[in-house]
């Protein structure tokens, strides 16, 4: 079939909103209807997995429509092109999509059971965990790529077809995370230890792992895998760090291998490659940066290259004030790991009801998709793929496997029943709202792509090693306690309050990847860095922070101050440089709330007086924890423990810079955070006065001078907002936003601001 001619959008240069529709889950006579419905939605592209499992025949060959019409991929691509729809192809090898074997063909698993890797204590779990770099797996995956990639390459947009991007694998490393089963095969452990020896020397590795009665002997490779599959308490934190960092390098090498194949087999440099990132858990995005931590090197020069577009999987249901911090940092941290000008977005962007088990126990509101879409765009996302836009049915396997239903997937016959377009093609009640928001974005796509987020006054610090918690040895109490501390205090800080306060306070923070040794130098000293350091922060990063502050940096610390590195060793470079004495944490015994804390144990914090006035206007509050701090001479106490009078929030000068350390989970009150940031010289670019809290305001600017201000009311109540910039109101009257709605305002050079679009519920 000759490629269709299509003027396709560019994933690198345009704003693209696509919808996922799986051709192989529909009959060919249904394709036209679903694609026409996609056009009516307002999307400009279609995304689809192209699964190895589905196209593989029992004899090991592949069918692309020659025998089974529902697998005629080229016909489907042509029908997309006829409707002006671009295509993002996702050929795996892994695709997940609720498929058996996560989309791998049965042939490789039957012929090569050795690719399944043992994990902790040598146990091989039933899930499809494999050694990504095993020669037998790579040979089989190469054969699949040789079948599918040239077909896709014929239809690239660069050659007049609809295919504008090709995704490499899917959610690399997700299965080992969710099963807590790392690849500890003999080959992997041998490579890990060999690289450690090469980098640090045999004596250092021996001293690190030949402890606690372990049989590990760096001179005897046969001892390595047995010892590291069942680490003792003296080894476990070293293995936590070494295995985590090593695995990230393996994922980068795997992505680089796939990218090399894709280019070799016809996907030329004009067509971007994509990497899909996992990480949501329990309907929240709080955990999502774990996936960024795992995979950020895959879209770097070390991996598949900086021309790769990374995209998130965001499954959170409704965007509420509770879930806002996780959603925000997921986008901000993803952006922080990209090179300048490297696009990013979301490759699985939830727009369905969330009722994935047909239990009617979850139902997202009709405005959920629109709210999430606007916040993602405001944060700079330029590729958003609705997953799923339309459902379908799981076809039968070509040969029975005796697993209960012999279909390609484990979800039963119907799939995507929570989508805006159900498996039978019926429109869900929220379809109209999804389409209205999508068309509004499509109609302003050029402006929204050009108007990038302005540099905010505050950036969040991203420490990828803090999210290196995908594996923990089940038998280790020490590692369990270590991981619990990281999960409680990392990223957004305790109770996620720091990010929530910054985002709803108008600061619209971006982020800085602190794993990059040169990041602070590029960041400069003109903005505030807000960091949740956790009790564990490696010494080299602490020293970089100290030097940055000395040169004029302004640092806000939220949470316990670090006193150990990731190996559990004392590491106090930061507190030593600040001249702080750190006391024992006072705990309420409850991490999330304080109303049920142990009587008599709850710490209470009150603002201290600075000169003749309190540090902020507020009363004494109960907190989940507080850590006493004794500042050096010249330091300023900003808050104290009410019971003992000990300081727990202090300001300290260091060289030309300043640090505010808030060693307590302070409440999400604007007067508290405005006061702390004000002492560091930070204020929102757009000041917001509202009769209700919960507004997210993000100013953006285009190269031609056009300004766009996104205003999103995440709260369920109506808000009347007055917006000011440089002391002047943006609008002649307050902006009225009902609960859970959004709008964007536009000011072109020489004109006044005007409201251009309204998203979300009814007005």
N, C-alpha and C positions, 0 to 999 in steps of 0.2 A: 504494500500500500504506500503510495506517495505521500510525503508529509503535507499536511494542510498549511497554507500560508496564514500567518497570524501575527499581528502586531502585539506582542506579548509584553507585559510589564517586566521590569527588572527587579529581582529580589535585592540587588545591591543598591539601586537608586530610587525605587518607588516604594510607596506604601501599599502593601499587598495583604488583603484579607481573603483567606481561602476557606473552603469547607471540605471536610473529609467525607468522601463517598467511595465505598469499596465496590468496584465493578463486579468482583467475583462473589459478592454476597447478594447480587441481584441477577435476575434474568435479563438477557440482552434487550428484550422488548420493554423493560422498565427503565433502561438507561436514559432515554430521551426525556421521560417525565421527571426523573430526579434531577437531571442537569438543568431542565427548564425551571424547576423549583429553586435550584441553586441560583440561577440568574435572577429570579424574582427576589431572592434574599438580598442580593446586592454584592455578593462575593465576586471577585474577579479571577479567582483561580480555584482549582480542585486539587486536593491532595489525596493520595491513595497509597496504601501499602501494596507491594507487588510480592506476594509471599512465595518463597521457595517451596514450602510444604504444599501449597495449593496447586502450584503449577507442575510439581514433580509427579511423574507417572510411575507405576509399579516397577517398570523395567529400568528406572533410573533416568529416563529421558524427561524432556520437558514439553508441555503442551501450552502453546500461546494462541489457542483457538482453532488449531487444526482438527482436533477431535471434539472439543467441548466448547460450544459457542460462548459460554459465560467467562471463558478465559481469553477471549480475543482482545488482548490489551491494545493492539494497534487500532482496532475499530473504536474502542473507547476513547483513545487519545484523539482520534479524528473527530468524534462527536463533540468532545470538549472544544476543539479548535473551531468547529463550525459555529459554536455559540460564543466565541470570543473569550473562552475560559482558558487560562494558562493551567499548567499542571506541575505539581511538586510530586515527584516519584520517590517512593520509599521502599527500595528493594532489599533491605536487610543487609546481611543474612538473617540476623534476628529481627523480628518485627513485633513480637508480643501480640497485641491485638486480640488477646484472649484465645489465641490459637494453641493447639497442642504442639509440644516441643518448642513453644515460643516462636513458631514459624519455621524452624529448621526442618529440612526434609528427613523423612524416616531413614533414608538410605545411609546417611553418614553416621547416625546413631547406632544403626544395626551393624554396619561394617566396622565401626571403630568405637567400641565401648570404652576404649582407653582414653578417649578425649574427655570423659566425665572425670572431674577432679575431686579428690578427697579434701575434706575440710578439717575442722577441729577433731582431734582424736582419731583422725583417719577415716571418719564417717563420710560416705557418699550419700547425699540426700537425693530424693527422687526427682526434684526439680532439675531443669535442664541447665545445670551449671557445668560449663566446660572450660578447658584451658584455651583461651582465645588465640594463643600463639602456637598451639600444638600443630605440628606439620600435617597430620592427617586431616584435622579440621580445616586448616588453611587450604589444603589441596581441594577439598570438597567445596568450600566456599568459593574458591577461584573458579571451579567448574560452573557453579551457579551464576557467578558474575559474567562468565564468558557467554552464557546463554541469554541473560537478560539485559546487560548493559549495552551491547551493540544495538539491540532493538530500541531501547530508549534513546540512544545516541542519534538514531535516524530521525527522531522527532524533536530534537532540541530546538529551542526558540532561535538559537543562532543559525539554524538551518531552515527557518521558516515554520517550524512546528510549535507545539504548545508547551513543551517541557522546559521549565525555567529553573529547575533545581533538582538535585538528586541527593537524597539523604543517605548517610553512611550508617549502616546497622541501626540499632534503636536501643536507647536506654542502656548503654554499655555499663556493666557493673551493677545493674539494678537487682538482678536475682541474688547474687552473693550478699548484697545488703539486706534484702528483706528476709532472707533465710539465715543470716549470720553464718555464712559458710564460705570463707575465702578459699581461693585456689591455693592449696598446699600440696600440690602434686610434687613428685620427686624433682621433675625438671624445673618447676617454678622455684622451689626452695633452694635448689642448687644454684640457680641463676641469682636469686636474692643474696645468698651468702657470698657468692663469688663477687658480686658487685660491691657489697659492703667491704670485703677484704681489699678489693682493688682501690676503693675510695679512702679507706681509713687504716688499713693494715691488719694483718692477721692477729697481732697481739691485742689490738683494741677490740676486735670482734670476739676473741676468746674471752677477754675479761668481761665483756658485756653479757655473754650467753652461757659461759661455763660457770654458772652460779647456782646456789640453792640445791646442790646435789644433782644437777642435770648431767645427762650423759653426753651433752654436746661437746664435740672436740673439733676445733677448726681444721685440724690436720686429718680428720677422718670423715669424709663426706657422707659415709653411710649413717653417721649419727645425726646429721642435720635435720632431716625431715621428721624422724620420730620425736626428736627433742622439741622442735618448734610447733608441731601439731598439738602438743600437750604441754604448753609452757607452765613453769612454776611461777609463784608470786614474785620472785626476784627478777624474772625475765620478762614478765608480761607487758610492762609499760614500754620497754625497749622494743619488743616485737610490735606493739601497737603502733609506734612511730615508724619503725623501719618498714614494716609490711605495708602500712598505709601509703607511705611515700613511694615505695617501690611499685605498688600496684598502679598508682597514677601514671607512672612511667610506662608500664605495660599497656595500659589503655591508650596512651598516646601512640605507642608503636603500632598497636592494632589499627587505630584509625588511620595512621599514615600508610599502612599497608593497603587498606581498602581504598584510600584516596588515590594511591598510585595505580591500582588496578583500574579504577573508574576512568582516570585520565588516559591510561594506556589503551583502554577498550573503546574510547571514542567520546567521552564527556570532556570537551575541550575547556580551556581556561576561561572562556566566556560564560560558562555555566557554573554557578556557585554550588558547592557541596554544603550539606547541612549536618548538624549533630543534634540529636534530641536528648534532653537532659531530664532525668527523673528526680523525685525527691519529696513529693507531697505524701502526707501520712495522716490518716484519721480525719480527712476533710479539712486539713490545715496545710499551710505552706511554711510553717515554722521550721520544719525539718528540711525544706527544699535545698538550702545552700549546701547540704551534704552532697547532693548530686553535682553541684557546681564544683565543689572541692574535688570530687572524684575525676571530673571530666574536663576541667578548664584547660588542661594541657593538650587536649585533643584538638582544640581550635587555635592553638599557638603554633609558632614555627617548629616546635619540637614534635607536634603531632601532624595533623592533616594540613596545617597552614592557616595563616590569618585571613585567607580569603574564604574560609569556612564560616557559615552563619550558624551560631548556636541558638537553640530554641528550647524553651521550658515546657514542662508538663504541669499545668496548674489546675488541680482538682480541689476546689475549696467550697463549692456550692455558693451560697450567698457571700458577697463581700460585706462583712460586718465590721464594726469597730474592733471586735475581738480578733478577727482574722486579718485586719488591715496591716499590722506590722509584718507578718510573715509574707504576705503578698508583695508588700513594698520592698522588703530587703531582697526577696527573690529576684525581682527585676533589677534592683540597684546593684546587687552583688554580681549578677550575670553581666551587666554592662561594665562593671569595673574590671572584669577579666578580659575584656575585648581590647584589641588594638585601636588606636584612633581611627575613626571612620569605619570600623568593622560593624556591619549591621547585626542586630540581634532581635529576638522576639519570642514567640511562643508557638511551638509546633503541635501542642495538644492543649487547646484553649477551650475549657469546658463551657458549653452553652446549653446543656440539657438540664433535665429536672434533678439529676443526681440520684434517681431511684434505680440504681443499677442491679438491684436484686429483685425487682418487682414486688417489693414488700410494702410499698406506699408509706415507708417510714421516713423518707427524705423527700423534700420537695422545695427546690429553689424557686424564689420568686421570679416573675416574668422580667423584672428589671435587672436581674443578677448579671446576665451577660453584658448588657450595655454599660453598667457601672465598671465592671472589670475591664472591659474594652477601653473605656476612656482613660482609666488610670494607667493601663499599660501603655497606651499611646502617649499620654502625658509624660511618662518616664522614658520615652524614646524608642519603644518597640516599633519596628517597621514591618515585621512579618508576623501575622497572627492567623493561625489555622484553627477553625472551629472543629472540635472533635467531640462527638461526631455531628455532622450536619444532617445526615440521613442514615437511617438504619437499613437492615437487610436480613438475609437468612444465611445460616451457615450450611454450605453444601456438604454432601456426603464425601468422605474420602474415596479414592478410587479403588481401594481394597480394604476390607474390614480389618480392624486391629483388635477387636474384642474388648473395647474399653467402656462399653455401656451405651454409646450412641453412634460410634463410627463416623461422626462428623468431624469437620476440620477444627472445630473449636469446642471448648468445654462449657460454653454458656447455654447449650441447648440449640434449638432450631432458630429462634429469633435472636437478633443481635441489634444493638443500638435502639432499643425500645424506649430509652430516655431522651432520644434526640429530638430536635425541633420537627424533623420529618421522620415518622416512625417506619418500621419495616414494610408496612403496607402502603406507604406513600401518603398517609394522612398527616395533616398539619396539627402540631400540638398547640395548646392555648397560648403559649409564649412565642410562637413563630412570628406573629405580627410585630411584637416588640423587638425581637432579634433583627427582623428585616428592616424595621424603621431605623434602628441604630446603625446597622450596617450600611444602609443607603446614605445616611447622613455622613458617615465617614468616607464612603466612596466619592460622594459629590465634592468633598473638600480634601481629597487625598493628596493632591499636590501641595496644598498649603500645610496640611498636617505633617507631611514628610519633610518639608523644608524648615518648619518651625521646630527647632531642637530645644530641649530643656535648657534654660539659662543656668549658668554656673551658680549654684546655691551658696549661701553663706556657711553651710555646715555639710560635712561629709561623714558618712559612717565608715568605720574601719572594719574591713573584712579580713579575718584571719582564717584562711582555709584549713589550717591544721586543727582549729577548734571544731571543725565539722568532720574530722577524720574519725568518725565514730561508727562506721558501718559494720565493723567487726569487733567483737569482744569475746574473749575466751569464756565459755559458760561456767567453768569451774573457778573463776577468779573473783573473789570479793574485792580485791584491790582495784582491778580494772573496772568493775561495776561502779565503785564509788567514784573513780576518776571520771568515767563517762557521765555519770549523773551530775557532777559539778559542771562539766562543760555544757551539757544540755540545758542546765538551769540558767547559766549566766552568760552564754555567748551571744554574739550577734546583736540582738536588740536589747540585751541586758535583762535583768530580773523582771519577770512578768511581762516582758516585751514592752515595758512602759517607755523606755527612752525613744524608741522609734515611733511609737504611737504619739508621744508628746510632740516630737519634731514634725511629724507629718501633719497632724491636726493643728499644729501651731503655726503653719504657714512656711516652715523652713524648707520643705521639699528636698530633703537631703539626697545627694548622690552617694557614691561609695568609692573607697580606695582599697585596692588589693594589696594588703600589707605583706603578702608573701613575696612580692616583687621588691628586691633590695633597693631599686631606684625610685620606688613609688613616692616616697616622702619628698625627695628632692624635686620631682616633677610637680608634686602637689603644691609646694611652696609654703609660704607662711601667711598668705592673705586670707585664709579661711580657717574655720575651726574644724578639728578632727574629733568626732565623738566615737569613743571606743568602749566596748564592754570587754575588759581585759581577761576576765575569769581569773581564778586563782593560779592558772597555769599559762605562762607565756614564756617562750624561749628567750634565753639571754641575749641572743644576737638581735632579736626584734626589740627587746627592751632597750638595748644600747642605741639602736637607730632612733627610737622615740626620744631618748634623752638628748641626743645630738640635735635632732630636729627642733625640740623645744628650746634648747640653748640658742639656736640660731634665730629664734623669734616665733616658733610655732606655738599655737594655742590648742590645748588638749583638754577635752572633757572626758573624764573616766566615770563610768557608771557600773557599779557592782563591786565585789571584793577586789582588792588590789592584788596583783600577782606576786607570789612569793616562791614559786617553783617553776621549773621548766617542764616540758612534756615527758621527760623521763622521771619526773618526781623529785628531781634534785633541787636543792635550794637555788633560787635565782632571784636576786633582789636588786638588780641594777637600777630599776626605775624608782623604787621607794627609797633606795639609798641616795640616789642623786637628788631626790626631792627633800631629803632630810626628814622623812616621815617615820614615826614609830607606829607600827601596826599592831593592834590588839587582837584578842580572840573574838570571832564573830558572835554576836548575840542573835540567837535564832528564835523565831516564834514557833517553830515546829511545823509550819504549814507554808508551802512555797507559793501557792497560787492566791490564796485569800488570807485574811487575818481574822475574820469573825469567829472562826472555830479554833483558834490557836489555844495552846495549853494555858490555862489560867495562871497568871503570875509570871509567865515566860515571855509574853509579847513585848518586844522593844517598842518604845515610843520615841519619836523624833520631833523636835521643835526647832524653828528657825532661830538662829542666834542674832544678837544685836551687832550690827556693824556701824560703829559710830553711834549716832543717836537713833537709828532706825533698824528694824528687823531686816534680815537678809532678803526676806520676801514676805508678802502680806499673807499670812496663813496661820492656822492653829496647829497645835500639836497633833500628830497623826500616828496611828499604829502602822508598823511596817513588818514585812516578813523576815527581814534580817537587818542588822546594822553592825558595822565593823568600826571599833574605836580607832581614831587616828590622832596622833599627837604631832602637830605641825612644828616646823622649825621656827626659830625666832624670825619675825617678819611675816610669817604666814597668817592668813585670815581665817577664822572659824566662821562658817556659814550656817551650820546646824549642829545640834548636840542631842545626845541621848537624854531623854527627860529624866530617867531614873538616876543616872550617875553623873550627868553633866559632861560626860566625855564627848569631845568633838567626833563627828562622823562625816561631815561634809566640810572640806577645807579648800582654800585657794593658796597656791604656792607659786612664787616666781622662781624661774630657773634660767639664768643667763638673760637673754632678751625675750624669753617667752614666758607663758603662764599656763599652769595646770589647775583645773578645778576637779577635785576628786570627790565623787559622791558615793561613799561606801555604804549605801543603804538603798533599798528599793523605794525611792520617793514616789509619792502619788502622781498620777497623770493630771496635774493641775497646771494651767498655763502660767500662773504667777510664779510657780516654782522654777519651771524650766526656762521661762523668759528671764528670770533673775540670774540663773546660772550662766546662760548663754550671753546675757547682757554684760556680765563681768568679763567675758572673753571677747566682747565687741561684736557679737553677731546679732542681726535683726533680720526679719523676713524682708524680701524684696517687695512683696505686696502685702501690706498690712491688712488684716481682716478684723472687722468688728461685727459680731453676730450675736443674735439673741439666743443662739443654741450652738452647742459644740458638735463637732463631727465633720467639719468641712475640710476638704483637701484642696489646696490651691497651688497650682503649678504654673509659673510663668515660662513661656517659651518664646523664641525669637528666630526669625528667618533672615537669611543673608541680605534681603532687600530692605530690611528694617521693619517689616511687618511683625507685630507682636500678637501672640495668642496666649490667653490666660485660661487654663482649664480650672473649672470650679465644680467639685463633686461633693454632694452631700451624702456621705456614707451612712449617717445616722437615720433612724426611722422617723424622726420628727422634722417638721418644716423648719427652715431657717431663713431669716432675713439678714442678708450680709451686705455690709458696706466695705468696699474694696478701695484702698488708697495706694498710690505709688508716688514716692517723692513728695508726700504731703497733699497730693491732688487726687480727688475721687476718680475712679475709672468710669463710673456710670453716674448719671444725674440723680438716680434714685436707688435705694437699696435693691439688691438682686434677691428675688424671692425664689427659693428652691424647696419644693416639697421633699419629704423624706425619701431617700434612696433615688435621687435623680442627679443629673449633671448637666452642665452647659459649658460652652466655651465662648469666650469673648475675643473679638479680633479688632485690632487697631492698625490700619494701614498708614504708611507715612503721610502726615499732614491731615489725618482724619481723627475722629473720636472713636473710642471703643464702642462696639456694638455687639449684641448677642447674636451669634450666627446659628448655633445649633443647641437643641435641648434633647438630652438623652435620659432614658430611664422610664419612670412611671408616667402617670397622667398629671397634667398641670391644671 
